[in-house]
Amino acid sequence: MQNELDEIQLELTKRIHLLFLEKFNGNKLAFSKAAHCDEKTIRRLFENQQGMTINLLFKIAFALETNPSDLLYGLSITDTSLLK
């Protein structure tokens, strides 16, 4: 299950990064200000050195003018071994 969670995090970060490049032209400072978080947080997120909290996801979605659910669309855990 951890592998799936890691892959989901990578995919989510990739989606965010693409929207960030489109909307902010790679300007991490402008993005961090719009998301009301530290630029270091954004940098660490994009370098896969930091995970993402629900709070940060909502802030990032707001800055990207989208919904968290749109960013998460289609991502799910398929390992059902934990349900047994």
PyMOL commands that set and color helices and strands:
alter all, ss='L'
color gray80, all
select helices_A, chain A and resi 2-24+28-34+39-46+54-63+68-72+81-83
alter helices_A, ss='H'
color red, helices_A
deselect
rebuild
show_as cartoon
